[in-house]
């Protein structure tokens, strides 16, 4: 798809927030803004899939270590733990 350049003026706080959010998501400000517009225009499903793919790429080694090479994940709490993993009697 061909790209079109847009020039927008925003206050410094908005520009700073856009840069910080884009950096936190590992994407350019251009892509971040494009994704926001897509979400706003109803392309949320596509955006979600792209974000999930980006997340999986970013944490691929963590998942591989946890589920392939590491100890199996626990699905049941240990004796004396509730579902959240907290010890009984400690709140």
N, C-alpha and C positions, 0 to 999 in steps of 0.2 A: 504494500500500500504506500502511495506517495505521501510524503510528509510536507506539512505547511508550517512555516515559522510564524509564531505569534509573539508579539512584544507586549508585556503587561507591566503596569506599575503597581507596586504594593508598598505598604509602609515597611520600615526596617524590621519590625517585630514579626510581621508575616513572612518576610523573606527569610529571616533567621529560623523561624519555625519550620518552613518548608525545607530548608537545607538540613536541619537537624533530623526531621522525620525521614527524609530521603536517605540520609546517611545511615540512620538506624535500621532502615529496611534494605540497605545494600543496593540502592538504585540511584540513578541520577535524579536531579530535581525535575528535569524534563519528563522522565518516565513517571515520577511520583505525581506530578500535576496531571499528566495524561490519565493515569489510573484513577485519580479523584474524579475527573470529568466522566470517565467511563462508568464509574460507580453511580454518579449522579444521573446519568442518562439511561440507566437500566441494564448495564452490562455487568452486574454484580457477580453473576455466576461465573463468567469468564475470568473476571478479576480474581475471584476466590481461588479458582483453579491455578492461575498463575502465581498467586501469593503462596498457595500450598506447595507448589513445585519449587519456588524459591526457598521456602522454609526447609523443605526436604533436602535440597542441595546444600544449604548452609549447615544443616545438622546431620548430614549423611554419616559422618564418621562416628558421631555419638550413638546413633541408632545401630550402626553396624557393631560397635563395641558392646552395646547393651544386649542386643538380640542375637547376634551371631557368635561373637567370641567370648562374651562375658558370661557371668552366671545367669541362669534363667530368671526372669522377672517374677516376683512373688505376686500371686493373685489373691491369697488369703492372708489375713493379719496373723502375726505371731501370737502365741498365747500371751494374754495380758495386754494386747493392743486392740484398739478399736479400728474401724475402717480407715481413719485418717492417719493411723500409725502412732497415735499418742498413747502413752501408758495409762492404764486405768487409774483413776483417782487423781490424776494431774490435769488440771484445766487452767 
